[in-house]
């Protein structure tokens, strides 16, 4: 190791010469400053999540906060947006893997969310290589040559780069400051900001982020405090950072105005993170005997609680002159079945047509092949206009009871249970192997959909409403029988690709689903399986 580590900093992983360019002494000192200033508050906010869960378990339903009523009633707006965030009609997402980043930047989408979180397995190799890839992408020098000799490079026109660091709950176990493991969120943000902000400011540009998994406006306040401190430390103007918040928890849906308000000098809007939102609803109400959701496939954006959430997000954003970005179309093109592919693309188009017609300013896709479909849907409404922020939705009135109208409760089927087990095991097996963005059954799956898979079954087992459409109650024994069947089928299908990682994944999925203690995020125990 040639890097002289700052006082109190430890690196518990290999440092190659290339990695040392990212983990420089100055960069690590910046990480340490952020840790020492903000780690205590981060821990307090995570403890607050547990207290809030205890209230939900005791039957106290969420509602709009009386103490922040003045914020919701105020006429404030977020700060003006930079030019390259005005038009975000199609955004593509993917992990910070080099080839995938190049393809996404070249995809024709307006923006690309490079992901250090749910679609990225947080191995040491992936996280630090991802920082290198981000640095090169900002400088437009990123290139890649495949083992077969195929070369990848950037086009002249590329998508605007937006980064997603890890959520407040995740750690970077390979780095310690003063004997404490550092936050993954602060680590990812610190390195990306430190290495790129002066270059970008020199180019007349700025840094853009997506912020995941927040459960309250106080967590947004912490991010804002981090941004203010970071900009002051590196002597760049306030507002050089812009951040879009993913509303992907049921509790955050009650605090959307407040979240925008906390970040108003640094805000670039909100995004409807649909899959994590469904998972959050299951997780938060898992012990409520009146709560039960049908098969994952039945929970579309048109069911009551999802429709209320989507329209409230849209109304809230446009009231504050903030972009509203629609959720993910996770389909990937079905190359070997034109009929099925045409039907699936029709579903994607209907999804984007609805969002565009409602007034959303853009939406997400997971594959370059979906960019033209989404672009057509939004451009049909937008025309040459960059966004629809001027489309106010004063007609939308959403009450707390609308956000909590959890329908449908049926059907719950054997096929639905087995699909959950199948997706959960396949995803976890790939994740443990180092890949967090996995095509399964013609969908691009990330951690959120695996979370739904195990959380649904956990809740069905314990809910009196967890009954299959044929009358059988979902039980531990039924789950164990289905789990054994799915594992046998996967072993036969994957053949030599069924490795120790899949054995570990099958065991972990069974343990997470069977344990009476609900694990907050499957990536927490999963992190122990990766280097």
PELIN-V210471 format. One record per backbone hydrogen bond with DSSP energy under -0.5 kcal/mol. CO is the residue of the C=O (numbers start at 1). NH is the residue of the N-H. If there is no record, write none. Layout:
# PELIN-V210471
co:nh
CO:NH
CO:NH
This chain:
# PELIN-V210471
co:nh
3:5
6:9
8:178
8:179
10:12
10:176
14:16
16:20
17:21
18:21
18:22
19:22
19:23
22:24
24:28
25:29
26:30
27:31
28:32
29:33
30:34
31:35
32:36
33:37
34:38
35:39
38:42
39:43
40:44
41:45
42:46
43:47
44:48
45:49
46:50
47:51
48:52
49:53
50:54
51:55
52:56
53:57
54:58
55:60
56:59
59:61
65:68
66:69
68:71
68:72
69:73
70:74
82:85
83:86
86:88
89:363
90:110
90:111
91:365
92:113
94:115
95:97
97:101
98:102
99:103
100:104
101:105
102:106
104:107
105:159
110:160
111:92
112:114
112:162
113:94
113:115
114:116
114:164
115:96
117:120
118:447
121:123
123:127
124:128
125:129
126:130
127:131
128:132
129:133
130:134
131:135
132:136
133:137
134:138
135:139
136:141
136:142
137:140
142:154
144:152
146:149
150:146
152:144
156:158
160:112
162:114
163:165
163:210
164:116
167:170
167:185
170:184
170:185
171:173
172:175
172:182
174:12
175:182
176:10
177:180
180:177
182:172
183:187
184:188
185:189
186:190
187:191
188:192
189:193
190:194
191:195
192:196
193:196
193:197
196:200
197:201
198:202
199:203
200:203
200:205
201:204
207:242
208:163
209:244
210:165
210:212
211:246
216:219
216:220
217:221
218:222
219:223
220:224
221:225
222:226
223:227
224:228
225:229
226:230
227:231
228:232
229:233
230:234
231:236
232:235
237:240
240:207
242:209
243:268
244:211
245:247
245:271
246:248
247:273
249:253
250:254
251:254
252:255
253:256
254:65
255:259
256:260
257:261
258:262
259:263
261:264
263:266
263:267
264:79
266:243
269:245
270:325
271:247
271:273
272:274
273:277
274:278
275:279
276:280
277:281
278:282
279:283
280:284
281:285
283:286
285:288
287:289
288:291
295:298
296:299
298:300
300:303
303:307
304:308
305:309
306:310
307:311
308:312
309:313
310:314
311:315
312:316
313:317
314:318
315:319
316:320
317:320
317:322
318:321
320:78
323:270
323:325
324:361
324:362
325:272
326:364
327:364
328:330
329:366
330:444
333:335
334:337
337:341
338:342
339:343
340:344
341:345
342:346
343:347
344:348
345:349
346:350
347:351
348:352
349:353
350:354
351:355
352:356
353:357
354:358
355:359
355:360
362:326
363:91
364:329
365:93
367:370
368:371
370:374
371:375
372:376
373:377
374:378
375:379
376:380
377:381
378:381
378:382
379:383
382:385
386:88
388:391
390:392
393:396
397:399
399:402
399:403
400:404
402:405
404:406
405:305
405:407
408:294
411:295
412:469
413:417
414:418
415:419
416:420
417:421
418:422
419:423
420:424
421:425
422:426
423:427
424:428
425:429
426:430
427:431
428:432
429:433
430:435
431:434
434:436
438:440
438:445
440:443
442:332
443:440
443:445
445:438
446:449
446:450
447:451
448:452
449:453
450:454
451:455
452:456
453:457
454:458
455:459
456:460
457:461
458:462
459:463
463:466
465:467
466:474
468:471
472:468
473:475
475:479
476:480
477:481
478:482
479:483
480:484
481:485
482:486
483:487
484:488
485:489
486:490
487:491
488:492
489:493
490:494
491:495
494:497
495:498
497:499
499:502
499:503
500:504
501:505
502:506
503:507
504:508
505:509
506:510
507:511
508:512
509:513
510:514
511:515
516:518
517:519
521:524
521:525
522:526
523:527
525:528
526:529
527:530
